[in-house]
Amino acid sequence: MLKLENISVRFSGLVAVDNLTMEVKDKTIHSLIGPNGAGKTTVFNAISGLVKHDGRVLLDGKDITHLPVHKRVYHGLGRSFQNIIIFKYMTVLQNLMIGYHSKLQYNHFDEIVYTNRFTLEERKARLRAIEVADLLGIKTILGVYAGTLPYGFQKLIDVGRALMTEPKILLLDEPAAGLTEKESDILKEKIIRIRDNGITVFLIEHDMRMVLDISDRITVINFGKKIAEGTAQDVVNNEEVIKAYLGTAVTVQ
């Protein structure tokens, strides 16, 4: 689904990502881990088109290296960010519908005079939001103002907004950050459900319990370089990973 070929990113001579090559297979959960400052978010930014880089990015066989951000969405790239942005005084439904904006097929005139095309497109957005909410288990709170909800639900809204674009692959940047253990367990179930619904998931996460429980494959980077890749068992037994990141051996359940 996603292929990175010799990706390198430099900031004023500092190498943030160093010649990274990797693949994320279709309909899998693939985790990218490593210590703080390893270059993980920069990898996501390169995939998303937010930073200049050397090398190629291929999405579902198509070279999207030089496409602007909004066109990458059309090709099936969805993403959530570390710091969520929730419109507190809008309902969950309205927050989700914002994520459908790139799919809308009406113009300002349609919106002003409330044409049939506007009505039809808004209905499509609403139905998609209900579908996404059902997938994430938040259908019963669609009419609730987002700002009144606990942080765990706000995280799900953020993930849901990325799902509104109907992505082939969903990039999640530290989705469990700030969550309680119970909230993390709920999120873990939702990510598995997203994968089981045919959407590839590529995530950055420091919650190793979550990473080891749900990942089909894990890539580890340090100082922008790939140091290990494989199953959870492969990674936790890798001496270089233990030294650079884990600090001690970890048991895979």
Backbone torsions as a table, in degrees:
resi	resn	phi	psi	omega
1	MET	NA	-41.7	-179.9
2	LEU	-132.5	133.4	179.1
3	LYS	-133.3	126.9	175.6
4	LEU	-109.1	127.8	-178.5
5	GLU	-118.8	108.5	174.1
6	ASN	53.1	48.8	-179.5
7	ILE	-77.3	125.7	175.0
8	SER	-132.8	136.5	178.3
9	VAL	-129.8	131.4	179.6
10	ARG	-125.8	139.7	174.4
11	PHE	-122.1	106.9	179.5
12	SER	51.2	44.7	178.3
13	GLY	89.7	-16.3	178.2
14	LEU	-83.2	126.3	-179.5
15	VAL	-86.7	110.5	-179.1
16	ALA	-89.6	-36.9	175.0
17	VAL	-130.2	129.2	-169.2
18	ASP	-118.9	95.3	171.3
19	ASN	53.9	50.5	-176.3
20	LEU	-84.6	125.6	174.3
21	THR	-125.1	128.8	-179.8
22	MET	-164.8	166.1	177.8
23	GLU	-132.5	143.9	172.4
24	VAL	-114.2	116.0	-175.6
25	LYS	-76.2	153.5	-177.6
26	ASP	-61.7	139.3	174.7
27	LYS	57.5	40.8	175.3
28	THR	-126.3	167.7	169.0
29	ILE	-107.5	117.1	-176.1
30	HIS	-120.1	125.3	-178.4
31	SER	-105.6	142.3	174.6
32	LEU	-114.1	115.6	-176.3
33	ILE	-126.6	167.7	179.7
34	GLY	157.6	168.5	-179.0
35	PRO	-65.5	164.7	174.9
36	ASN	-57.2	136.3	-179.5
37	GLY	83.4	7.2	-177.5
38	ALA	-74.2	-17.7	180.0
39	GLY	108.2	12.5	-174.3
40	LYS	-64.5	-51.2	-179.8
41	THR	-65.7	-32.3	176.8
42	THR	-63.7	-35.7	174.7
43	VAL	-61.0	-47.3	177.9
44	PHE	-60.7	-40.1	179.8
45	ASN	-66.3	-33.8	175.9
46	ALA	-67.2	-43.8	178.2
47	ILE	-61.7	-38.5	-176.3
48	SER	-80.1	-12.1	-179.4
49	GLY	86.5	20.2	-177.3
50	LEU	-93.5	-13.8	176.0
51	VAL	-135.1	149.9	176.2
52	LYS	-75.0	145.8	-177.6
53	HIS	-154.7	160.9	168.7
54	ASP	-91.4	160.5	179.0
55	GLY	93.5	-176.7	-174.5
56	ARG	-123.3	147.6	173.2
57	VAL	-119.2	121.5	178.3
58	LEU	-116.2	128.5	179.4
59	LEU	-117.3	116.5	-178.4
60	ASP	51.2	42.0	177.3
61	GLY	84.9	-5.6	-178.4
62	LYS	-103.2	135.6	177.8
63	ASP	-77.9	111.4	-179.2
64	ILE	-109.4	14.9	-173.4
65	THR	-51.8	-42.1	-172.9
66	HIS	-105.9	10.6	179.9
67	LEU	-80.5	144.3	174.0
68	PRO	-68.3	165.6	-174.2
69	VAL	-54.5	-48.7	-173.7
70	HIS	-65.0	-29.3	179.2
71	LYS	-77.4	-24.0	175.3
72	ARG	-67.2	-32.4	176.0
73	VAL	-62.5	-43.4	179.2
74	TYR	-59.6	-31.4	-178.5
75	HIS	-85.0	-0.8	173.0
76	GLY	109.7	19.8	179.5
77	LEU	-100.3	120.7	175.1
78	GLY	-118.6	150.5	-176.7
79	ARG	-152.3	143.0	166.6
80	SER	-113.6	161.1	-175.6
81	PHE	-115.4	166.8	-179.4
82	GLN	-59.3	-47.5	-178.2
83	ASN	-97.4	109.7	-176.5
84	ILE	-74.1	148.1	174.7
85	ILE	-120.5	111.6	-179.7
86	ILE	-114.8	136.5	174.6
87	PHE	-85.2	97.2	-168.3
88	LYS	-61.8	-33.1	-175.0
89	TYR	-98.1	19.1	172.1
90	MET	-116.5	154.4	-179.7
91	THR	-73.2	167.7	176.0
92	VAL	-58.6	-43.4	178.3
93	LEU	-57.9	-46.6	-179.4
94	GLN	-65.3	-39.6	176.9
95	ASN	-60.5	-42.7	179.4
96	LEU	-66.5	-43.5	-176.8
97	MET	-61.3	-28.2	176.4
98	ILE	-58.1	-35.2	180.0
99	GLY	-66.7	-14.1	-179.3
100	TYR	-91.0	1.4	-172.7
101	HIS	-54.0	-41.1	-177.1
102	SER	-67.2	-16.5	-178.1
103	LYS	-93.7	-13.6	-173.9
104	LEU	-67.5	138.3	-176.1
105	GLN	-115.5	41.0	174.7
106	TYR	-129.6	163.8	-179.4
107	ASN	-113.4	-176.4	-177.6
108	HIS	-62.0	-37.5	179.6
109	PHE	-61.1	-45.8	178.5
110	ASP	-57.9	-39.6	-177.7
111	GLU	-70.0	-40.1	-176.7
112	ILE	-67.9	-45.7	-175.5
113	VAL	-96.2	1.0	174.5
114	TYR	60.6	56.6	-178.0
115	THR	-72.5	170.6	177.6
116	ASN	-62.1	-36.0	179.5
117	ARG	-63.8	-41.7	177.8
118	PHE	-61.1	-46.6	-179.4
119	THR	-60.9	-43.3	-179.7
120	LEU	-64.1	-45.1	-178.5
121	GLU	-66.7	-39.7	177.4
122	GLU	-64.0	-37.2	178.0
123	ARG	-65.0	-40.7	177.4
124	LYS	-62.1	-42.2	179.0
125	ALA	-63.5	-41.3	-179.3
126	ARG	-66.2	-42.6	179.4
127	LEU	-65.6	-38.9	177.4
128	ARG	-64.5	-40.1	179.2
129	ALA	-63.4	-40.5	178.3
130	ILE	-65.0	-39.5	178.8
131	GLU	-63.4	-45.0	179.3
132	VAL	-66.0	-42.6	179.3
133	ALA	-61.5	-38.3	178.3
134	ASP	-64.8	-41.4	178.5
135	LEU	-61.1	-38.4	-176.3
136	LEU	-92.7	-2.2	178.4
137	GLY	75.1	27.8	-179.2
138	ILE	-121.1	21.4	-177.4
139	LYS	-63.6	-31.8	-176.2
140	THR	-75.4	-10.5	-177.8
141	ILE	-115.3	20.4	-177.9
142	LEU	-59.8	-29.3	-178.4
143	GLY	-91.2	3.0	-177.5
144	VAL	-88.0	141.9	175.9
145	TYR	-66.6	129.6	-172.9
146	ALA	-60.4	-34.1	-177.1
147	GLY	-68.8	-14.7	-179.9
148	THR	-89.8	-4.6	-173.8
149	LEU	-92.7	152.5	174.8
150	PRO	-60.3	160.0	-175.4
151	TYR	-58.4	-36.3	-179.4
152	GLY	-61.0	-40.0	177.6
153	PHE	-69.9	-35.9	177.9
154	GLN	-64.0	-34.8	175.5
155	LYS	-63.1	-42.5	179.4
156	LEU	-64.7	-36.9	176.6
157	ILE	-62.0	-42.0	179.6
158	ASP	-62.7	-43.8	176.7
159	VAL	-63.9	-42.3	-179.9
160	GLY	-61.5	-38.3	179.3
161	ARG	-63.6	-37.0	175.7
162	ALA	-67.6	-34.9	178.7
163	LEU	-70.3	-22.2	-179.1
164	MET	-61.2	-23.6	-179.0
165	THR	-79.3	0.7	-178.8
166	GLU	57.5	55.6	-175.4
167	PRO	-74.3	154.6	169.3
168	LYS	-83.9	-33.7	178.1
169	ILE	-134.2	137.1	-178.5
170	LEU	-114.6	121.1	177.6
171	LEU	-95.6	121.8	-179.3
172	LEU	-117.8	116.8	-177.4
173	ASP	-99.3	103.2	-179.3
174	GLU	50.0	59.6	-177.7
175	PRO	-64.8	-24.2	-177.3
176	ALA	-91.8	-0.4	-178.3
177	ALA	-61.5	127.8	177.8
178	GLY	85.0	-0.5	-178.3
179	LEU	-90.3	151.9	171.6
180	THR	-74.7	169.1	179.7
181	GLU	-60.0	-41.1	179.5
182	LYS	-64.9	-42.8	178.1
183	GLU	-64.3	-37.8	177.7
184	SER	-63.6	-39.0	178.6
185	ASP	-64.2	-39.6	177.6
186	ILE	-64.6	-45.5	179.8
187	LEU	-61.7	-39.3	179.2
188	LYS	-57.9	-44.2	178.6
189	GLU	-63.2	-38.9	-178.8
190	LYS	-67.7	-39.0	179.8
191	ILE	-64.9	-41.8	176.7
192	ILE	-61.5	-41.1	180.0
193	ARG	-65.0	-37.9	176.9
194	ILE	-61.1	-46.9	177.9
195	ARG	-60.4	-42.2	-178.7
196	ASP	-69.2	-16.9	174.8
197	ASN	-90.9	13.5	172.0
198	GLY	91.5	9.9	-179.9
199	ILE	-104.3	126.4	177.0
200	THR	-71.1	137.8	-179.9
201	VAL	-120.0	127.2	176.8
202	PHE	-122.0	114.9	-174.5
203	LEU	-129.3	149.9	169.3
204	ILE	-101.8	131.8	-178.3
205	GLU	-158.1	140.1	176.2
206	HIS	-97.8	-12.9	177.8
207	ASP	-76.8	94.8	-173.9
208	MET	-66.3	-27.2	176.2
209	ARG	-61.5	-44.5	177.8
210	MET	-66.1	-47.0	-177.9
211	VAL	-56.8	-47.9	-176.8
212	LEU	-70.8	-30.0	-178.4
213	ASP	-74.7	-35.7	-169.1
214	ILE	-113.2	-13.4	-171.6
215	SER	-79.1	131.1	170.1
216	ASP	-78.2	-29.8	-179.6
217	ARG	-153.3	149.9	-178.0
218	ILE	-132.3	135.8	172.2
219	THR	-115.1	134.6	-179.6
220	VAL	-115.3	129.6	175.6
221	ILE	-123.5	153.3	176.9
222	ASN	-146.3	129.3	-174.9
223	PHE	51.8	37.5	175.3
224	GLY	81.4	-3.5	-177.8
225	LYS	-108.8	143.3	175.0
226	LYS	-73.7	126.5	179.9
227	ILE	-112.9	-15.0	178.6
228	ALA	-164.6	156.9	176.6
229	GLU	-160.5	142.9	178.0
230	GLY	154.3	-157.6	177.7
231	THR	-73.7	171.2	177.3
232	ALA	-57.1	-43.0	180.0
233	GLN	-62.6	-41.6	178.7
234	ASP	-60.0	-45.0	-172.8
235	VAL	-70.7	-45.9	-176.2
236	VAL	-69.4	-18.5	178.4
237	ASN	-96.3	0.9	-178.3
238	ASN	-81.8	121.5	-175.9
239	GLU	-60.7	-37.7	-178.8
240	GLU	-67.9	-36.3	178.2
241	VAL	-68.7	-42.4	178.2
242	ILE	-59.7	-43.2	-178.0
243	LYS	-69.6	-43.0	-173.8
244	ALA	-82.6	-29.1	-169.2
245	TYR	-135.8	-54.1	-172.2
246	LEU	-72.8	-36.5	179.1
247	GLY	82.8	-27.7	178.5
248	THR	-154.4	161.1	179.0
249	ALA	-66.0	143.9	-178.9
250	VAL	-120.4	139.1	179.4
251	THR	-91.1	130.0	176.4
252	VAL	-90.8	125.4	-179.3
253	GLN	-67.7	NA	NA
